[in-house]
Amino acid sequence: MSNSRLREEVYDLLYAKHKPELAILRLNSILREQPENVQALSLKAYALNKLANAIKDWEYSRSALAAAGKALELSPLDDIALTSKGWALIDLGKASESIPYLIQATTANPRNEHAWFNLAWAQYLTGNFAVSSASIAKALELSPNNAIIRR
């Protein structure tokens, strides 16, 4: 399966079907056969973050942090892994620690609206309101109809 097809499949499970558990199961099946599949690791971290937020269980954020860390060991500039690590750090109350990872994610892929959104949130949480406004504006420019970003 191509990288873009896997990403589309996982995002469909996360955003259209609201089934992060199914996304995680799918990614675990790939990782059993290919434990160093960077895309599967980074998408698993992302799905774990979605699950953590859906059920407010921050142990999943810790698992996301671990999966993102492993992906970044293999591919230090993977934008999904960088975004996932930043997102997990925010959820674990470490917004200031998340900012360098999220900046790297926006540099690695300037079209990643999720990285821009999480960067804006981390900047807001750390009191950098003006910079946060610019980051959220960039996220909205990339994805003007995204209901999560618009709120």
C-alpha positions in Angstrom: 0.0 0.0 0.0 1.3 3.4 -0.9 2.1 6.0 1.8 -0.6 8.4 0.5 -3.3 5.6 0.5 -2.4 4.5 4.0 -2.6 8.1 5.2 -6.0 8.6 3.5 -7.3 5.3 5.0 -6.2 6.3 8.5 -7.6 9.9 8.2 -10.9 8.5 6.9 -11.1 6.3 10.0 -10.2 9.2 12.3 -12.2 12.1 10.8 -15.0 10.6 8.7 -15.8 7.5 10.7 -14.5 8.7 14.1 -13.0 5.3 14.8 -9.5 5.9 16.2 -9.5 2.4 17.7 -9.9 0.8 14.2 -7.1 3.0 12.9 -4.8 1.8 15.7 -5.7 -1.8 15.0 -5.0 -1.4 11.3 -1.7 0.3 12.0 -0.7 -2.4 14.6 -1.3 -5.1 11.9 1.2 -3.3 9.6 3.7 -2.8 12.4 3.6 -6.5 13.4 5.0 -7.3 9.9 7.1 -4.1 9.5 8.1 -2.8 12.9 10.1 0.0 11.5 7.5 1.4 9.1 7.9 5.1 9.8 4.5 6.1 8.3 2.6 3.4 10.3 4.4 4.5 13.5 3.8 8.2 12.9 0.1 7.6 12.0 -0.3 5.4 15.0 1.0 8.2 17.2 -1.5 10.5 15.6 -4.4 8.1 16.0 -3.4 7.5 19.7 -3.6 11.3 20.2 -7.1 11.3 18.6 -8.2 8.5 20.9 -6.7 10.2 24.0 -8.6 13.4 23.2 -11.8 11.5 22.4 -12.0 9.6 25.7 -9.8 12.0 27.8 -7.4 9.2 28.8 -3.9 10.8 28.7 -2.2 7.4 28.9 -2.8 7.2 25.2 -0.9 10.5 24.9 2.1 8.8 26.5 1.8 5.9 24.0 1.6 8.5 21.2 4.7 10.1 22.5 6.5 6.7 22.4 5.3 5.9 18.9 6.3 9.3 17.6 9.7 9.0 19.3 10.4 5.7 17.5 9.3 7.2 14.2 11.6 10.2 14.7 14.5 7.9 15.5 14.0 6.4 12.0 13.1 9.6 10.2 13.8 12.8 12.1 11.9 15.1 9.7 8.7 13.1 9.4 6.1 15.8 9.8 3.3 13.6 11.1 5.6 12.2 13.8 6.8 15.7 14.7 3.1 16.9 14.9 2.1 13.9 16.9 5.0 14.3 19.4 4.1 18.0 19.8 0.4 17.2 20.2 1.1 14.6 22.9 3.3 17.0 24.8 0.5 19.6 24.7 -1.9 17.0 26.1 0.6 16.1 28.8 0.8 19.7 30.0 4.1 20.4 28.3 3.1 23.0 25.7 6.5 24.9 25.8 8.3 21.6 25.1 6.0 21.0 22.1 6.8 24.2 20.2 10.2 23.1 18.7 8.7 19.9 17.4 5.7 21.7 15.9 7.9 24.3 14.3 10.0 21.5 12.8 6.8 19.9 11.5 5.7 23.1 9.8 9.1 23.5 8.2 9.2 19.8 7.1 5.7 20.2 5.5 4.4 23.8 5.3 1.1 22.4 4.1 0.3 20.4 7.2 -2.6 22.2 8.7 -2.6 20.0 11.8 0.9 21.0 12.6 0.0 24.7 12.2 -3.1 24.2 14.4 -1.2 22.4 17.2 1.6 25.0 17.0 -1.0 27.8 17.4 -2.5 26.0 20.4 0.9 25.5 22.0 1.7 29.2 21.4 -1.6 30.2 22.9 -1.1 28.1 26.0 2.3 29.6 26.6 1.0 33.2 26.3 2.3 33.9 22.8 -1.0 35.2 21.5 0.2 37.3 18.5 2.3 34.5 17.2 -0.6 32.1 17.9 -2.9 34.2 15.7 -0.5 34.0 12.8 -0.2 30.2 13.1 -3.9 29.7 13.3 -4.3 32.0 10.3 -1.9 29.8 8.4 -3.9 26.7 9.4 -7.1 28.3 8.2 -5.5 29.3 4.9 -4.6 25.7 4.3 -7.9 24.2 5.5 -10.6 27.0 5.5 -13.5 24.5 6.0 -11.9 22.5 8.9 -14.4 22.8 11.7 -11.9 22.0 14.4 -9.5 24.8 13.3 -12.3 27.3 12.8 -13.5 27.0 16.5 
